[in-house]
């Protein structure tokens, strides 16, 4: 059972997932800092308030907190979208290069075989 558990942990998917969780947490901190320290102060300049969470309330309803959460979600979603788009572009270029190498290998093998027969 321990051997199977070790194999499960060392399987590629589990390692990839662990790396993704750690990278996601670190990336989340970066994006949260971007939102809290750069974007929200800029939005605060426009609306006259830098803190939606406590300044925007109505009879105990903190609708400013809801607005803050929506802004955070949109910015984090866009950042993740851009990150995935970049990773997909890099990955796609890698596979295209591998396919070209495979085609070249096949062509070179065919040329070698033709030369052998002559």
Backbone bond lengths (Angstrom), bond angles and torsions (degrees), N, CA, C in turn:
res aa  C-N    CA-C-N  psi(-1)  N-CA   C-N-CA  omega(-1)  CA-C   N-CA-C  phi
1 X - - - 1.450 - - 1.537 110.15 -
2 X 1.323 116.79 -40.19 1.471 120.35 178.82 1.525 109.78 -64.71
3 X 1.332 116.20 -39.73 1.461 120.44 179.36 1.534 110.43 -62.64
4 X 1.328 116.58 -44.69 1.465 120.43 178.64 1.524 111.33 -62.95
5 X 1.331 115.85 -40.93 1.470 119.79 178.71 1.524 110.27 -63.37
6 X 1.316 117.11 -41.89 1.468 121.30 178.30 1.526 110.21 -62.36
7 X 1.337 117.01 -43.91 1.467 120.49 177.56 1.523 111.20 -61.73
8 X 1.330 115.83 -40.12 1.463 120.42 178.61 1.521 110.65 -62.29
9 X 1.335 117.03 -44.51 1.460 120.71 -178.96 1.524 112.37 -67.43
10 X 1.300 116.59 -33.25 1.463 120.08 -177.09 1.525 113.15 -90.24
11 X 1.304 116.49 -1.94 1.457 120.28 176.84 1.526 108.97 -64.36
12 X 1.309 118.23 147.25 1.459 123.09 -175.88 1.511 114.15 -54.87
13 X 1.326 118.16 -41.68 1.465 121.14 -176.54 1.525 111.84 -63.74
14 X 1.321 116.75 -40.32 1.462 120.09 -178.49 1.523 109.93 -68.67
15 X 1.329 116.88 -42.95 1.458 120.17 178.33 1.520 110.77 -63.58
16 X 1.325 116.74 -42.58 1.467 120.27 177.48 1.523 110.77 -60.68
17 X 1.329 116.40 -42.23 1.456 120.48 179.34 1.525 111.37 -64.36
18 X 1.322 116.92 -41.54 1.464 120.19 178.81 1.521 110.96 -63.04
19 X 1.320 116.68 -43.65 1.463 120.49 177.86 1.523 109.94 -63.07
20 X 1.320 117.14 -41.17 1.464 120.93 -179.77 1.529 111.18 -63.13
21 X 1.318 117.22 -40.01 1.468 120.24 179.81 1.520 110.55 -65.09
22 X 1.336 116.49 -45.81 1.463 120.20 -179.86 1.532 110.18 -64.49
23 X 1.325 116.50 -46.00 1.467 120.07 179.66 1.533 110.52 -64.95
24 X 1.324 117.19 -37.77 1.456 120.49 178.25 1.515 112.24 -63.55
25 X 1.327 116.02 -40.41 1.464 119.64 178.53 1.527 110.51 -64.91
26 X 1.323 116.23 -44.08 1.473 119.80 179.50 1.522 110.50 -66.07
27 X 1.319 116.46 -41.74 1.453 121.15 179.66 1.520 110.43 -65.13
28 X 1.332 116.19 -38.19 1.460 120.39 177.56 1.522 112.03 -61.30
29 X 1.328 116.60 -38.98 1.466 120.07 178.05 1.525 110.94 -65.21
30 X 1.322 116.32 -40.49 1.461 120.05 179.26 1.527 110.23 -63.21
31 X 1.328 115.94 -47.69 1.467 119.78 -178.74 1.524 110.85 -66.21
32 X 1.335 117.72 -39.26 1.466 120.13 177.42 1.524 110.87 -61.94
33 X 1.321 116.48 -41.32 1.463 119.97 177.30 1.524 110.77 -64.02
34 X 1.330 116.27 -40.59 1.468 120.24 177.19 1.522 110.54 -59.63
35 X 1.323 116.06 -45.29 1.462 120.42 -178.92 1.526 110.65 -66.05
36 X 1.338 117.11 -50.71 1.462 121.24 -174.68 1.525 113.30 -69.04
37 X 1.326 117.06 -39.29 1.458 120.36 -170.01 1.529 115.56 -99.90
38 X 1.323 117.02 -18.38 1.464 118.57 -177.45 1.529 111.66 -120.75
39 X 1.316 116.52 -54.04 1.468 119.51 -172.69 1.528 112.07 -74.34
40 X 1.337 117.30 -46.49 1.466 118.97 -178.44 1.527 112.76 -63.80
41 X 1.335 120.03 -39.88 1.467 117.66 174.60 1.530 112.88 -61.33
42 X 1.325 117.08 -35.20 1.471 119.58 176.53 1.528 110.82 -66.51
43 X 1.326 116.29 -43.16 1.459 119.91 177.12 1.528 109.82 -65.38
44 X 1.334 116.74 -36.39 1.460 121.32 177.58 1.518 111.91 -61.95
45 X 1.324 116.88 -35.92 1.468 119.93 176.52 1.528 110.89 -63.40
46 X 1.309 115.72 -37.26 1.473 120.12 -179.73 1.528 110.81 -70.39
47 X 1.339 117.36 -45.26 1.461 121.37 -175.13 1.525 113.28 -93.98
48 X 1.313 117.41 -4.53 1.458 120.46 178.11 1.511 114.67 82.92
49 X 1.316 118.12 9.24 1.453 122.01 179.51 1.521 108.74 -143.45
50 X 1.323 116.42 135.88 1.462 119.07 179.19 1.517 112.33 -97.15
51 X 1.312 117.87 -7.75 1.453 121.00 -177.95 1.521 109.38 -130.72
52 X 1.316 116.67 99.94 1.453 120.91 179.09 1.523 111.17 -72.25
53 X 1.319 116.57 -28.71 1.457 119.80 -170.81 1.519 113.47 -65.31
54 X 1.334 118.68 -36.89 1.466 119.09 -178.43 1.528 112.45 -108.72
55 X 1.317 117.69 -25.06 1.466 120.43 -176.48 1.529 112.87 -80.16
56 X 1.319 116.87 -28.34 1.459 119.30 -175.39 1.522 109.56 -105.17
57 X 1.316 116.35 91.19 1.464 121.64 176.97 1.522 108.83 -135.61
58 X 1.321 115.16 155.62 1.453 120.37 176.32 1.520 107.46 -140.05
59 X 1.319 116.55 110.22 1.466 123.28 179.25 1.531 111.41 50.71
60 X 1.326 116.04 46.40 1.456 121.25 177.02 1.513 115.00 86.53
61 X 1.315 117.38 -10.58 1.464 120.49 178.67 1.526 107.52 -87.77
62 X 1.314 116.09 118.97 1.459 120.74 -176.74 1.527 110.44 -91.94
63 X 1.306 115.93 74.82 1.463 118.80 179.88 1.517 111.34 -70.97
64 X 1.314 117.52 -18.97 1.464 120.59 174.95 1.519 111.45 -65.01
65 X 1.325 117.74 -37.40 1.464 122.34 176.82 1.527 109.87 -62.40
66 X 1.328 116.32 -40.07 1.463 120.97 178.53 1.524 110.49 -65.11
67 X 1.331 117.42 -43.79 1.465 121.57 178.13 1.523 109.70 -62.04
68 X 1.333 117.15 -43.25 1.468 121.76 178.00 1.533 110.39 -58.88
69 X 1.330 116.62 -44.00 1.464 120.72 -179.71 1.524 111.27 -64.08
70 X 1.321 117.68 -39.56 1.463 121.26 178.44 1.529 110.38 -64.20
71 X 1.311 116.59 -44.80 1.471 120.59 179.28 1.528 109.83 -62.61
72 X 1.332 117.42 -44.91 1.462 120.73 177.43 1.529 110.96 -58.38
73 X 1.325 116.31 -46.54 1.460 121.05 -178.33 1.528 111.45 -60.53
74 X 1.315 116.92 -45.83 1.468 120.54 -178.50 1.527 110.58 -63.94
75 X 1.318 117.19 -43.67 1.462 120.00 -178.53 1.527 110.66 -68.26
76 X 1.319 117.46 -44.14 1.465 120.25 178.68 1.529 110.23 -64.27
77 X 1.312 117.30 -42.63 1.462 120.41 177.36 1.510 112.20 -59.93
78 X 1.323 117.41 -42.62 1.465 120.82 179.10 1.524 110.69 -66.26
79 X 1.326 117.18 -41.46 1.465 120.29 179.53 1.522 111.03 -63.41
80 X 1.324 117.27 -42.99 1.457 120.81 178.35 1.524 110.34 -65.80
81 X 1.324 117.22 -40.35 1.462 121.15 177.17 1.523 110.57 -58.09
82 X 1.340 116.63 -46.66 1.465 120.25 -179.99 1.532 111.07 -64.08
83 X 1.338 117.14 -40.32 1.452 121.09 179.02 1.531 110.67 -62.50
84 X 1.326 116.99 -46.92 1.469 121.28 179.69 1.525 110.49 -64.22
85 X 1.332 116.61 -38.90 1.462 120.40 178.77 1.527 110.73 -61.99
86 X 1.324 117.15 -42.55 1.467 121.00 178.43 1.527 110.62 -65.27
87 X 1.339 116.70 -44.94 1.467 120.09 179.44 1.523 110.30 -62.04
88 X 1.329 117.88 -42.65 1.464 120.82 178.86 1.521 111.42 -62.96
89 X 1.326 117.70 -39.46 1.459 121.22 178.65 1.523 110.61 -63.82
90 X 1.327 116.44 -45.19 1.467 120.30 179.12 1.522 110.45 -64.02
91 X 1.330 116.22 -44.16 1.466 120.53 -179.84 1.520 110.88 -64.27
92 X 1.319 117.53 -43.51 1.464 121.70 179.64 1.525 110.10 -60.90
93 X 1.331 117.19 -43.73 1.464 120.67 178.76 1.526 111.07 -63.18
94 X 1.332 117.63 -35.47 1.454 121.38 178.30 1.520 110.34 -65.49
95 X 1.351 117.26 -44.39 1.452 120.45 -179.59 1.526 111.49 -67.94
96 X 1.317 117.45 -35.90 1.467 120.30 177.31 1.517 109.77 -63.47
97 X 1.324 117.06 -43.03 1.464 121.26 178.67 1.529 110.46 -63.40
98 X 1.350 117.83 -40.69 1.461 121.14 178.46 1.523 110.62 -65.54
99 X 1.342 117.70 -40.78 1.457 120.90 178.02 1.519 111.10 -62.77
100 X 1.329 117.01 -40.91 1.454 120.23 178.16 1.520 110.73 -63.65
101 X 1.344 117.21 -39.95 1.459 120.56 177.57 1.524 110.13 -64.41
102 X 1.335 117.65 -40.63 1.457 120.85 178.63 1.525 110.58 -62.96
103 X 1.323 117.88 -43.31 1.459 121.63 178.76 1.523 110.65 -62.67
104 X 1.319 116.60 -41.60 1.463 120.54 178.80 1.522 110.65 -64.67
105 X 1.318 116.90 -39.17 1.461 120.89 179.07 1.522 110.33 -64.14
106 X 1.327 116.87 -43.07 1.467 120.80 178.63 1.522 110.22 -63.32
107 X 1.321 117.10 -45.82 1.463 120.28 -179.97 1.525 111.25 -63.02
108 X 1.320 116.58 -43.30 1.465 119.46 178.78 1.525 111.37 -64.76
109 X 1.320 117.20 -36.37 1.467 120.49 176.93 1.521 110.62 -65.28
110 X 1.326 117.34 -41.98 1.458 121.00 178.45 1.527 111.11 -64.15
111 X 1.317 116.65 -41.60 1.470 120.40 178.73 1.518 109.31 -64.18
112 X 1.329 117.37 -43.75 1.465 121.64 178.25 1.526 110.52 -59.15
113 X 1.344 116.85 -44.65 1.464 120.46 -179.57 1.518 111.02 -64.46
114 X 1.332 117.53 -40.45 1.466 120.89 178.17 1.527 111.31 -63.79
115 X 1.310 116.45 -40.28 1.459 120.89 179.81 1.540 110.19 -67.53
116 X 1.306 117.31 -35.14 1.461 120.97 178.09 1.527 111.05 -64.34
117 X 1.336 115.95 -40.00 1.469 120.50 -177.39 1.512 111.62 -72.70
118 X 1.304 118.90 -25.05 1.468 121.18 179.36 1.475 107.73 -84.81
